Amino acid sequence: MLTIKLLREDKERVIQKLKIKNFDAETIINKIIEIDEAKRTVQNKLEQSLSELNNISKQVGILFKDGKVEEANKAKEKTVELKNETKDLNSELNKLDSDLNNLIVQLPNLPNELVPIGKGAEDNEIIKTGGKIPELLESNSLPHWDLAKKYDIIDFELGNKITGAGFPVYKGKGAKLQRALISYFLDRAIENGYDEVMPPLLVNEASGFGTGQLPDKEGQMYHAGIDNFYLIPTAEVPVTNIFRDEIVQAEDFPIKKTAYTPCFRREAGSYGKDVRGLNRLHQFDKVEIVHISHPEVSYKALDEMVNHVENLVKELELPYRILRLCGGDMSFTSALTYDFEVFSAAQKKWLEVSSVSNFEEFQANRLKLRFKEKGDKKTKLAHTLNGSALALPRIVAALLENNQTPDGIKIPKILVPYTGFEYIN
């Protein structure tokens, strides 16, 4: 969430920066400043009324003590008037606060200066590629949904029977491969200084608001209406909310957490060939990394996270590319995002498997996540970052398709100690 201070002091720059995200903010920002002016006026009136009420209340006792009953009663009448006035002013102030907040939460985060200008995915900037795209023989070029059926490792129809489309059942070596990837991703994160946590899979509204899923993505989240809880779309939500309403010490940075969770996404409006098989699911497994950083070094932290994810796809021997997202393709909350894609040989296309983002102070302002420098009484907003390290479905799709051989599907060397087998056959 952007701050009122920023909007008042740097209005034109904010408007121009948000145009990079294809967001016209001028009308909203003008209204915010107008309401903020009204709020300041009401706040001043309230403070004056409270001060006058306090002074007169003190005089009432003195007047009664001095026997000045008539003056004391007049003073009491004035306190009643002032109490009613302060009540009305408080009510007006609460209304203005609510109106102000409802407008501010509509403004996305400002993009970093490195963000390319563009409207959509076609304008993203490829900054690095790696690995070799495999050339499959015609006899060994099945898409992963056919391989899953051939080797009986993922059952999409059974998942559809139990729940619905987008909820596959992993079986036998398919289930073991899932577990192996989760363990491998967690082990690598822990080796790189991330502390593992196991958070709840349901969160309350305050948590959804804190990381920016609410109200922006309310329609994309599964909602347990009776208890007003939301199924998490990513572990970012509960893990980052560990620090909601907290003041941390600067010497505690960097704060690095990792978590494995199932993730739940309605994916409303997603149709067509791109949703087939594992390409787009409603429930999937993911290991997340979360970084709470000092603002001065948060972009160094972002680079470290990008390197961490790159090493994972390298060790899995997958062809990959790293993209810097343009303004039109970025999330509501992000200041700078790098996407990782791996090449799926049978489908002959790139599949997104990770987003690594710096949110700067945008989430921290919503979370009220602050820090103190040693010897300084003032608090400042921290920077938050997160990344998928990694999401499993499309990684599995690429592993199955790229590694199919006449002997079966060959498991990458790095995973064999985790799976206990070298081939799925």
For each residue, the residues with C-beta under 8 A, 3 or more apart:
1: 104 105 107 362 365 366
2: 6 7 14 104 107 109 110 362 365
3: 6 7 365
4: 7 8 32 36 100 104
5: 8 9
6: 2 3 9 10 14
7: 2 3 4 10 11 14 29 32 33 104
8: 4 5 11 33 36
9: 5 6
10: 6 7 13 14
11: 7 8 14 15 29 33
12: 15 16
13: 10 16 17
14: 2 6 7 10 11 17 18 25 29 110
15: 11 12 18 19 25 26 29
16: 12 13 19 20
17: 13 14 20 21 110 111
18: 14 15 21 23 24 25 107 108 110 111
19: 15 16 22 23 24 25
20: 16 17 111 115 117 327
21: 17 18 108 111 327 328 330
22: 19 119 327 328
23: 18 19 107 108
24: 18 19 27
25: 14 15 18 19 28 29 107
26: 15 29 30
27: 24 30 31
28: 25 31 32 103 106 107
29: 7 11 14 15 25 26 32 33 107
30: 26 27 33 34
31: 27 28 34 35 103
32: 4 7 28 29 35 36 100 103 104
33: 7 8 11 29 30 36 37
34: 30 31 37 38
35: 31 32 38 39 96 99 100 103
36: 4 8 32 33 39 40 100
37: 33 34 40 41
38: 34 35 41 42 96
39: 35 36 42 43 93 96 97 100
40: 36 37 43 44
41: 37 38 44 45
42: 38 39 45 46 89 92 93 96
43: 39 40 46 47 93
44: 40 41 47 48
45: 41 42 48 49 89
46: 42 43 49 50 86 89 90 93
47: 43 44 50 51
48: 44 45 51 52
49: 45 46 52 53 82 85 86 89
50: 46 47 53 54 86
51: 47 48 54 55
52: 48 49 55 56 82
53: 49 50 56 57 79 82 83 86
54: 50 51 57 58
55: 51 52 58 59
56: 52 53 59 60 75 78 79 82
57: 53 54 60 61 79
58: 54 55 61 62
59: 55 56 62 63 75
60: 56 57 63 64 72 75 76 79
61: 57 58 64 65
62: 58 59 65 66
63: 59 60 66 68 69 71 72 75
64: 60 61 67 68 69 72
65: 61 62
66: 62 63
67: 64
68: 63 64 71 72
69: 63 64 72 73
70: 73 74
71: 63 68 74 75
72: 60 63 64 68 69 75 76
73: 69 70 76 77
74: 70 71 77 78
75: 56 59 60 63 71 72 78 79
76: 60 72 73 79 80
77: 73 74 80 81
78: 56 74 75 81 82
79: 53 56 57 60 75 76 82 83
80: 76 77 83 84
81: 77 78 84 85
82: 49 52 53 56 78 79 85 86
83: 53 79 80 86 87
84: 80 81 87 88
85: 49 81 82 88 89
86: 46 49 50 53 82 83 89 90
87: 83 84 90 91
88: 84 85 91 92
89: 42 45 46 49 85 86 92 93
90: 46 86 87 93 94
91: 87 88 94 95
92: 42 88 89 95 96
93: 39 42 43 46 89 90 96 97
94: 90 91 97 98
95: 91 92 98 99
96: 35 38 39 42 92 93 99 100
97: 39 93 94 100 101
98: 94 95 101 102
99: 35 95 96 102 103
100: 4 32 35 36 39 96 97 103 104
101: 97 98 104 105
102: 98 99 105 106
103: 28 31 32 35 99 100 106 107
104: 1 2 4 7 32 100 101 107
105: 1 101 102 209 215
106: 28 102 103
107: 1 2 18 23 25 28 29 103 104
108: 18 21 23 332 333
109: 2 332 333 334 335 359 360 362
110: 2 14 17 18 335 360 362
111: 17 18 20 21 115 327 330 334 335 336
112: 115 299 335 336 358 360
113:
114: 324 336
115: 20 111 112 324 325 326 327 330 335 336
116: 123 124 125 324 325 326 327
117: 20 123 326 327
118: 122 123 124 326 327 328 329
119: 22 122 123 326 328
120: 123 326 328 329
121: 124 329
122: 118 119
123: 116 117 118 119 120 326 328 329
124: 116 118 121 323 324 325 326 329 339
125: 116 323 324 326
126: 129 321 322 323
127: 322 323 324 338
128: 310 321 322
129: 126 319 320 321 322
130: 310 313 314 319 320 321
131: 313 314 317 318 319 320 343
132: 319
133: 319 343 345
134: 319 345 402 403
135: 345
136: 140 141 345 346 401 402 404
137: 140 141
138: 141
139: 406
140: 136 137 404 405 406
141: 136 137 138 345 346 404
142: 146 147 150 346 401 404
143: 146 147 276 277 346 347 401
144: 147 148 277 278 344 346 347 396 397 400 401
145: 148 149 154 156 276 277 278
146: 142 143 149 150
147: 142 143 144 150 151 153 400 401 404 409
148: 144 145 151 152 153 154 155 156 174 277 400
149: 145 146 152
150: 142 146 147
151: 147 148 173 174 408 409 424 425
152: 148 149 155 171 172
153: 147 148 170 171 172 173 174 175 177 424
154: 145 148 168 169 170 171 174 278
155: 148 152 158 159 168 169 171
156: 145 148 159 160 165 168 169 277
157: 160 161
158: 155 161 162 169
159: 155 156 162 163 164 165 166 167 168 169
160: 156 157 163 164 165 167
161: 157 158
162: 158 159 167 169
163: 159 160 167 283
164: 159 160 167 282
165: 156 159 160 282
166: 159 267 275 280 281 282 283
167: 159 160 162 163 164 281 282 283
168: 154 155 156 159 278 281
169: 154 155 156 158 159 162
170: 153 154 174 175 177 178
171: 152 153 154 155 174 175
172: 152 153 175 176
173: 151 153 176 177 419 421 424
174: 148 151 153 154 170 171 177 178 424
175: 153 170 171 172 178 179
176: 172 173 179 180 419 420 421
177: 153 170 173 174 180 181 396 399 411 415 419 424
178: 170 174 175 181 182 285 392 396
179: 175 176 182 183 418
180: 176 177 183 184 415 418 419
181: 177 178 184 185 285 390 392 395 396 415 418
182: 178 179 185 186 260 285 287 392
183: 179 180 186 187 418
184: 180 181 187 188 414 415 418
185: 181 182 188 189 260 287 312 389 390
186: 182 183 189 190 196 258 260 287
187: 183 184 190 191
188: 184 185 191 192 308 311 312 315 389
189: 185 186 192 194 196 258 287 289 308 389
190: 186 187 193 194 195 196 258
191: 187 188
192: 188 189 256 308
193: 190 254 256
194: 189 190 256 257 258 289
195: 190 256 257 258
196: 186 189 190 257 258 259
197: 239 242 257 258 259
198: 259 260
199: 232 235 238 239 242 259 261
200: 203 232 238
201: 231 232 238 261 262 264
202: 224 227 229 230 231 232
203: 200 207 208 229 230 232 237 238 241
204: 207 208 228 229 230
205: 208 209 214 228 230
206: 209 210 241 244
207: 203 204 210 211 230 237 238 241 244
208: 203 204 205 211 213 214 218 221 230 237
209: 105 205 206 212 213 214 215 366
210: 206 207 237 240 241 244 363 366 367
211: 207 208 236 237 240 241 333 363 366 367
212: 209 216 217 331 332 333 359 362 363 366
213: 208 209 216 217 218 221 230 233 237
214: 205 208 209 217 218 221 230
215: 105 209 218
216: 212 213 332 333
217: 212 213 214 220 221 233 332
218: 208 213 214 215 221 223
219: 266 268
220: 217 233 265 266 267 268
221: 208 213 214 217 218 230 231 233 264 265 266
222: 230 231 264 266
223: 218 228 229 230 231
224: 202 227 228 229 230 231
225: 228
226:
227: 202 224
228: 204 205 223 224 225
229: 202 203 204 223 224
230: 202 203 204 205 207 208 213 214 221 222 223 224
231: 201 202 221 222 223 224 264
232: 199 200 201 202 203 235 237 238 261 263 264
233: 213 217 220 221 237 263 264 265
234: 237 261 263 286 288 386 388
235: 199 232 238 239 259 260 261 263 286 287 288 290
236: 211 239 240 288 290 386
237: 203 207 208 210 211 213 232 233 234 240 241
238: 199 200 201 203 207 232 235 241 242 259 261
239: 197 199 235 236 242 257 259 288 290 386
240: 210 211 236 237 243 244 290 292 363 367 384 386
241: 203 206 207 210 211 237 238 244 367
242: 197 199 238 239 246 257
243: 240 246 248 255 292 367 369 382
244: 206 207 210 240 241 367 368 369
245: 367 368 369
246: 242 243 368 369 370
247: 370 371 372 379
248: 243 252 253 255 292 369 370 371 372 382
249: 252 371 372 374
250: 253 294 371 372 373 374
251: 374
252: 248 249 255 371
253: 248 250 292 293 294 297 371 382
254: 193 291 292 293 294 297 301
255: 243 248 252 291 292 293
256: 192 193 194 195 289 290 291 292
257: 194 195 196 197 239 242 289 290 291
258: 186 189 190 194 195 196 197 287 288 289 290 389
259: 196 197 198 199 235 238 239 287 288 290
260: 182 185 186 198 235 285 286 287 288
261: 199 201 232 234 235 238 285 286 288
262: 201 283 284 285 286
263: 232 233 234 235 283 284 285 286 391
264: 201 221 222 231 232 233 282 283
265: 220 221 233 281 282
266: 219 220 221 222 282
267: 166 220 270 275 280 281 282
268: 219 220
269:
270: 267 274 275 280
271: 275
272: 275
273: 276
274: 270 279 280
275: 166 267 270 271 272 279 280
276: 143 145 273 279
277: 143 144 145 148 156 397
278: 144 145 154 168 281 284 393 394 396 397
279: 274 275 276 351 393 394 397
280: 166 267 270 274 275
281: 166 167 168 265 267 278 284 393
282: 164 165 166 167 264 265 266 267
283: 163 166 167 262 263 264
284: 262 263 278 281 391 392 393
285: 178 181 182 260 261 262 263 391 392 393
286: 234 235 260 261 262 263 388 390 391 392
287: 182 185 186 189 235 258 259 260 388 389 390
288: 234 235 236 239 258 259 260 261 386 387 388 389
289: 189 194 256 257 258 305 308 386 387 389
290: 235 236 239 240 256 257 258 259 384 385 386
291: 254 255 256 257 298 301 305 384 385 386
292: 240 243 248 253 254 255 256 369 382 383 384 385
293: 253 254 255 297 298 301 382 383 384 385
294: 250 253 254 297 298 371 382 383
295: 298 360 361 380 381 382 383
296:
297: 253 254 293 294 300 301
298: 291 293 294 295 301 302 358 360 383 385
299: 112 302 303 336 358
300: 297 303 304
301: 254 291 293 297 298 304 305 358 383 385
302: 298 299 305 306 336 338 356 357 358 385
303: 299 300 306 307
304: 300 301 307 308
305: 289 291 301 302 308 309 356 385 387 389
306: 302 303 309 310 322 338 356 387
307: 303 304 310 311
308: 188 189 192 289 304 305 311 312 387 389
309: 305 306 312 313 340 354 356 387 388 389 390
310: 128 130 306 307 313 314 320 322 340
311: 188 307 308 314 315
312: 185 188 308 309 315 316 389 390
313: 130 131 309 310 316 318 320 340 342 353 390
314: 130 131 310 311 317 318 320
315: 188 311 312 412 414
316: 312 313 395 399 412 414 415
317: 131 314 412 413 414
318: 131 313 314 342 343 395 398 399 402
319: 129 130 131 132 133 134 342 343 402
320: 129 130 131 310 313 314 340 341 342 343
321: 126 128 129 130 340 341 343 350
322: 126 127 128 129 306 310 338 339 340
323: 124 125 126 127 338 339 340 341
324: 114 115 116 124 125 127 336 337 338
325: 115 116 124 329 330 334 337 338 339 355
326: 115 116 117 118 119 120 123 124 125 329 330
327: 20 21 22 111 115 116 117 118 330
328: 21 22 118 119 120 123
329: 118 120 121 123 124 325 326
330: 21 111 115 325 326 327 334 337
331: 212 334 337 355 357
332: 108 109 212 216 217
333: 108 109 211 212 216 357 359 362 363
334: 109 111 325 330 331 337 357 358 359
335: 109 110 111 112 115 357 358 359 360 362
336: 111 112 114 115 299 302 324 357 358
337: 324 325 330 331 334 355 356 357 358
338: 127 302 306 322 323 324 325 355 356 357
339: 124 322 323 325 352 354 355 356
340: 309 310 313 320 321 322 323 352 353 354 355 356 390
341: 320 321 323 350 351 352 353
342: 313 318 319 320 350 351 353 394 395 398
343: 131 133 318 319 320 321 349 350 351 398 402
344: 144 347 348 349 350 351 394 397 398 401 402
345: 133 134 135 136 141 348 398 401 402
346: 136 141 142 143 144 401 404
347: 143 144 344 351 397 401
348: 344 345
349: 343 344
350: 321 341 342 343 344
351: 279 341 342 343 344 347 394 397 398
352: 339 340 341 355 394
353: 313 340 341 342 388 390 391 394 395 398
354: 309 339 340 387 388 389 390 391
355: 325 331 337 338 339 340 352 387 388
356: 302 305 306 309 337 338 339 340 385 386 387 388
357: 302 331 333 334 335 336 337 338 385 386 387
358: 112 298 299 301 302 334 335 336 337 383 385
359: 109 212 333 334 335 362 363 364 383 384 385 386
360: 109 110 112 295 298 335 383 384
361: 295 364 365 381 382 383
362: 1 2 109 110 212 333 335 359 365 366 384
363: 210 211 212 240 333 359 366 367 369 384
364: 359 361 367 368 369 370 381 382 383 384
365: 1 2 3 361 362 368 381
366: 1 209 210 211 212 362 363
367: 210 211 240 241 243 244 245 363 364 384
368: 244 245 246 364 365
369: 243 244 245 246 248 292 363 364 381 382 384
370: 246 247 248 364 379 380 381 382
371: 247 248 249 250 252 253 294 379 380 381 382
372: 247 248 249 250 376 377 378 379 380
373: 250 376 380
374: 249 250 251
375:
376: 372 373
377: 372
378: 372
379: 247 370 371 372
380: 295 370 371 372 373
381: 295 361 364 365 369 370 371
382: 243 248 253 292 293 294 295 361 364 369 370 371
383: 292 293 294 295 298 301 358 359 360 361 364
384: 240 290 291 292 293 359 360 362 363 364 367 369
385: 290 291 292 293 298 301 302 305 356 357 358 359
386: 234 236 239 240 288 289 290 291 356 357 359
387: 288 289 305 306 308 309 354 355 356 357
388: 234 286 287 288 309 353 354 355 356 391
389: 185 188 189 258 287 288 289 305 308 309 312 354
390: 181 185 286 287 309 312 313 340 353 354 395
391: 263 284 285 286 353 354 388 394 395
392: 178 181 182 284 285 286 395 396
393: 278 279 281 284 285 396 397
394: 278 279 342 344 351 352 353 391 397 398
395: 181 316 318 342 353 390 391 392 398 399
396: 144 177 178 181 278 392 393 399 400
397: 144 277 278 279 344 347 351 393 394 400 401
398: 318 342 343 344 345 351 353 394 395 401 402
399: 177 316 318 395 396 402 403 409 411 412
400: 144 147 148 396 397 403 404 409 424
401: 136 142 143 144 147 344 345 346 347 397 398 404
402: 134 136 318 319 343 344 345 398 399
403: 134 399 400 409 410 411 412
404: 136 140 141 142 147 346 400 401 408 409
405: 140 408 409 410 423
406: 139 140
407: 410 423 425
408: 151 404 405 423 424 425
409: 147 151 399 400 403 404 405 423 424 425
410: 403 405 407 422 423
411: 177 399 403 415 416 419 421 422 423 424
412: 315 316 317 399 403 415 416
413: 317 416
414: 184 315 316 317
415: 177 180 181 184 316 411 412 418 419
416: 411 412 413 419 420 421 422
417: 420
418: 179 180 181 183 184 415
419: 173 176 177 180 411 415 416
420: 176 416 417
421: 173 176 411 416 424
422: 410 411 416
423: 405 407 408 409 410 411
424: 151 153 173 174 177 400 408 409 411 421
425: 151 407 408 409
